[in-house]
Amino acid sequence: MEEPSDDENDMLDLAFGLTETSRLGCQVVMSKELDGLVVKLPSMTRNMQASDFADKK
């Protein structure tokens, strides 16, 4: 994968449990070359759409 863009790094700054190899899941394009890839999901997440952008009534 290419190095993270500045925009991706900005989003990663909001993540819990960030590591040196953390990436946004939406940046991973599935392919045969990734067969066998081990992915670890963080124990906590922040759903920005639900918490920040939901319609407030």
GISULRA-V773774 format. One record per pair of residues at least 12 apart in sequence whose C-alpha atoms are under 8 Angstrom apart, sorted by the first residue. I is the first residue (numbers start at 0). J is the second residue. Records with the same first field share a line. If there is no record, write none. Layout:
I = J ; J
This chain:
0 = 27
3 = 22
7 = 22 ; 23
11 = 23
14 = 44 ; 45
15 = 41 ; 43 ; 44 ; 45
16 = 41
